[in-house]
Each structure stands twice: as C-alpha cells, then as structure tokens.
Amino acid sequence: MKISTKGRYGLTIMIELAKKYGNGPTSLKSIARENNLSEHYLEQLASPLRNAGLIKSIRGAYGGYVLAREPKEINAGDIIRVLEGPITPVEGIEDEEPAKQALWIRIRDAVKDVLDTTTLDDLMHHNNDEPQEAYMFYI
C-alpha cells in the first residue's frame, strides 16, 4: 500500500488544524505557506475532508477551517480512508492461494491498526527530537 500526496498532504492539513484547535479558523493559504505546499491542491483535499465531517469551513474575512471534533477523536485512519479509499495492500486477494491471502490480510490489519490507533493528538505531540530507526528493506 502506498500513500499518495493526497493522504500525506491531507494529514498535514489535519495536523496543522489540530495544532491550532480552539484558536479559531486557519486558512489553507497559511498552511500551504508554512509547509511549502500548493494552496490550490490543499483546497481540493479540504472538500472531501469537509464532506466526511472531519473539518468545518468558516466563511468571512477571518475564515478558514477548523476541526469538527477534538484532535484526540480523529485518527489517521479516518483521514487516509477519506482521501485514499479503503486500506488494502493488494487488489483481488480472493484470487490468491490461501497462504498468500492470509498474509495480505495480516498486513492490511496491521496497517489498519496503526492508522486507527494514531490520533491527531498523537501526531501533533510527536517528539521530533527522538531519533527514528530507518527501515531497511532487502529484495
């Protein structure tokens, strides 16, 4: 499973709104500027997030977007599913032999578990000073 820029930038929008939760609306222009992203692209991502009830839009000169719920009530899985669709590592697993089918299901469930147990609150309080282990994949 590969998360596209839709999912990555959507998480960026949501983390930025979580950081400013309770302080009024935040414009996509400011999020785009702070993260060096395209404002137009962020606007395209905001619509499905709003339709899914994850964010609310506030009109007016000082308008923008706010989270529809508290950061601890929105998880990464909610956001990724809205922007990327169902979480599945392989298409058409029903045609696979049982052993491979079981593997794909275990991988899907592990990814879903991580996404569904990681909240916006967790992401906005992530400690950037902690060294991250690099993953090494051998093929």
Beta strands, then each sheet from edge to edge (+ up, - down):
strand 1: 55-58
strand 2: 64-67
sheet 1: 1+ 2-
end
